[in-house]
Amino acid sequence: MNLMVPVDADTSSLLMALSASLDVPPAFIVSKALECGLVSFSGLASCLVETDEKRQTQ
């Protein structure tokens, strides 16, 4: 996984778990995080949930 931001092992495994549970590539999650201007994972999670809900309602 090649990210432009430094990622520790915990963050990396969390990212992989998120990507698996939402069925999106890790890069998508990272791009969403940057798009949302988020640095915290709680904020990132809520942003991803909103994105996922929008995707499901379309």
C-alpha positions as CSV (number, residue, x, y, z in Angstrom):
1,M,0.0,0.0,0.0
2,N,1.6,3.2,-1.1
3,L,0.2,6.2,0.7
4,M,1.5,9.8,0.6
5,V,1.1,10.1,4.3
6,P,3.0,8.3,7.0
7,V,1.0,5.4,8.2
8,D,1.8,3.2,11.2
9,A,0.8,-0.5,11.5
10,D,-2.3,0.2,13.5
11,T,-3.6,2.8,11.1
12,S,-2.7,0.5,8.2
13,S,-4.7,-2.4,9.6
14,L,-7.6,-0.1,10.4
15,L,-7.6,1.2,6.9
16,M,-7.6,-2.4,5.5
17,A,-10.4,-3.4,7.8
18,L,-12.4,-0.3,6.7
19,S,-11.8,-1.0,3.1
20,A,-12.8,-4.6,3.5
21,S,-16.0,-3.8,5.4
22,L,-17.1,-1.1,2.9
23,D,-15.9,-3.1,-0.1
24,V,-13.8,-0.2,-1.4
25,P,-10.1,0.0,-2.1
26,P,-7.9,1.6,0.6
27,A,-6.9,4.3,-1.9
28,F,-10.6,5.3,-2.1
29,I,-10.7,5.7,1.7
30,V,-7.6,7.8,1.7
31,S,-8.8,10.0,-1.1
32,K,-12.1,10.4,0.7
33,A,-10.2,11.4,3.9
34,L,-8.3,14.0,2.0
35,E,-11.4,15.2,0.3
36,C,-13.2,15.6,3.6
37,G,-10.1,17.3,5.1
38,L,-9.9,14.8,7.9
39,V,-7.0,13.7,10.0
40,S,-8.9,11.8,12.7
41,F,-10.3,8.3,12.2
42,S,-13.6,9.1,14.0
43,G,-14.2,11.9,11.5
44,L,-13.1,9.7,8.6
45,A,-15.4,6.9,9.7
46,S,-18.4,9.2,9.8
47,C,-17.5,10.7,6.4
48,L,-17.2,7.2,4.9
49,V,-20.6,6.2,6.4
50,E,-22.2,9.2,4.8
51,T,-20.5,8.4,1.5
52,D,-21.7,4.8,1.7
53,E,-25.2,5.8,2.6
54,K,-25.4,8.2,-0.4
55,R,-24.0,5.5,-2.7
56,Q,-26.7,3.0,-1.5
57,T,-29.6,5.5,-1.9
58,Q,-28.7,6.3,-5.4
